[in-house]
Amino acid sequence: MTTRSWIILDCDAGFQPITDTSTTQQHAIGTIVIAKHTTYGVAEFMYAKGVASTVVGDVCMIDTYANTTTRCVAATRGIIGVAMSINVANQYGWYQISGSAVVKAGTVAAQGLMYSTATAGTVDDAAVAGSYILGACFKTADGTPAAGFAVAALSRPFMGGTPT
């Protein structure tokens, strides 16, 4: 799945590695960096505080106002990112917000739209009212690169609900 081969391209030195978690805040919440991976290409990542039970590949809502994250469930609202580490409560790490990302997924088809589910952090292509994730779709079916995961294309995803 995700490996340590993400290389941050920004000129500033001293960034926390993309797949690391820290008990000490290393950067301002909401900091965005660009990194590249030998398999997944170039992507953007946002720095945020973790939440209990977060694992690699969890799809999470990032609240830069409250300095919190929430593992997505149906009807979550806000900026969406994919956890790059086991970034649990009172820890800090990176969340992918653009590029090709490995996400926890149910049974999905390549090219499917992305929706949050009742299972925290897991997404699916089954349409659920109010749970559509704008700016994200599946590039592979589930099982690629591993069981329970799929590769998704992200373009600064956001959940705002279904307007009435």
BELTA-V961148 format. One record per residue. RES is the residue in one letter. PHI is phi in whole degrees, 0 to 359 (none if undefined). D_LAST is the distance of its C-alpha to the last C-alpha in Angstrom with 1 decimal. Layout:
RES:PHI:D_LAST
RES:PHI:D_LAST
This chain:
M:none:38.5
T:282:38.2
T:238:41.6
R:283:43.3
S:274:43.6
W:286:40.7
I:244:42.6
I:288:41.0
L:265:41.6
D:297:41.2
C:288:44.5
D:294:44.5
A:272:46.6
G:91:46.0
F:287:42.4
Q:299:41.7
P:303:41.8
I:305:38.4
T:263:39.0
D:263:40.7
T:241:39.5
S:230:41.2
T:278:41.7
T:244:42.2
Q:294:39.6
Q:261:41.0
H:216:38.5
A:295:35.8
I:301:32.5
G:96:30.2
T:302:33.3
I:243:32.6
V:233:35.4
I:250:36.0
A:221:38.0
K:235:39.3
H:229:40.2
T:296:42.7
T:261:40.4
Y:264:36.8
G:80:37.6
V:269:36.3
A:209:33.2
E:250:31.8
F:224:31.8
M:247:30.5
Y:273:32.7
A:206:31.3
K:278:32.4
G:280:32.2
V:220:31.0
A:310:32.8
S:73:33.1
T:292:31.9
V:232:33.7
V:302:34.0
G:94:31.1
D:297:28.5
V:270:25.1
C:232:24.4
M:266:22.1
I:251:24.3
D:252:23.9
T:285:26.5
Y:284:26.0
A:270:27.0
N:58:29.2
T:225:27.8
T:231:26.5
T:221:24.7
R:293:25.0
C:300:21.6
V:226:20.1
A:308:16.9
A:74:14.1
T:295:16.5
R:228:15.3
G:136:17.7
I:294:20.5
I:247:21.7
G:215:25.4
V:254:27.9
A:298:30.8
M:260:34.1
S:207:36.3
I:281:36.5
N:256:35.1
V:275:35.0
A:309:34.7
N:64:36.8
Q:236:37.4
Y:228:36.2
G:193:35.5
W:259:33.6
Y:233:30.2
Q:285:29.7
I:238:26.9
S:206:28.0
G:96:30.4
S:275:31.3
A:237:30.7
V:268:31.8
V:239:29.0
K:290:29.2
A:223:27.7
G:283:27.5
T:280:28.5
V:231:27.0
A:253:28.0
A:302:28.9
Q:75:26.3
G:286:23.4
L:288:20.1
M:250:19.9
Y:228:17.9
S:286:18.9
T:232:20.4
A:285:21.7
T:270:25.0
A:307:25.0
G:87:25.7
T:255:25.4
V:243:23.0
D:210:22.7
D:257:21.5
A:282:20.1
A:294:16.3
V:230:14.6
A:306:10.8
G:80:10.0
S:240:13.6
Y:292:13.9
I:256:16.4
L:289:16.2
G:88:19.9
A:210:21.6
C:208:23.0
F:276:26.0
K:262:29.3
T:231:31.3
A:284:31.1
D:299:31.6
G:100:35.3
T:240:35.6
P:269:37.2
A:204:37.6
A:303:36.5
G:84:33.1
F:227:32.2
A:212:30.9
V:266:30.9
A:239:27.6
A:264:27.1
L:245:25.3
S:222:24.4
R:44:23.3
P:296:20.5
F:209:17.5
M:247:14.7
G:236:11.6
G:85:9.2
T:263:6.4
P:294:3.8
T:256:0.0
